[in-house]
Amino acid sequence: MITITDQAKFKAKDFFNYLNMQLTQAIKKARGNDLPVKIVAGTTY
């Protein structure tokens, strides 16, 4: 068995910005439009 590990260096803000972008794109795709998406804490998507 081979185990490969990799270490990435990025800030928490970069990580959450990436998640926000991915979620926004997924919501727009699911809705089938390009209207603005407002992500609010506590909302279920």
C-alpha positions in Angstrom: 0.0 0.0 0.0 1.3 3.4 -0.9 0.3 6.6 1.0 0.8 9.9 -0.6 0.5 13.1 1.5 0.6 16.6 0.3 0.6 19.8 2.3 -0.9 23.0 1.0 -0.2 26.4 2.3 -3.2 28.7 2.2 -5.1 31.0 4.6 -8.5 30.2 6.1 -9.9 33.2 4.2 -8.7 31.7 0.9 -10.3 28.4 1.8 -13.7 29.9 2.6 -13.6 32.1 -0.4 -13.1 29.0 -2.5 -16.0 27.2 -0.8 -18.2 30.3 -1.3 -17.4 30.5 -5.0 -18.1 26.8 -5.5 -21.4 27.0 -3.7 -22.4 30.1 -5.6 -21.7 28.4 -8.9 -23.6 25.3 -7.9 -26.7 27.3 -6.9 -26.7 29.2 -10.2 -26.4 26.0 -12.1 -29.2 24.3 -10.1 -31.5 27.4 -10.6 -30.6 27.6 -14.3 -29.9 31.3 -14.3 -27.1 33.8 -13.6 -28.9 35.9 -11.0 -26.9 37.1 -8.0 -26.7 34.6 -5.1 -26.6 35.9 -1.5 -25.3 33.3 0.9 -26.5 34.0 4.5 -25.4 32.2 7.6 -27.9 29.7 8.9 -29.7 29.2 5.5 -30.0 25.7 4.1 -29.0 25.3 0.5 
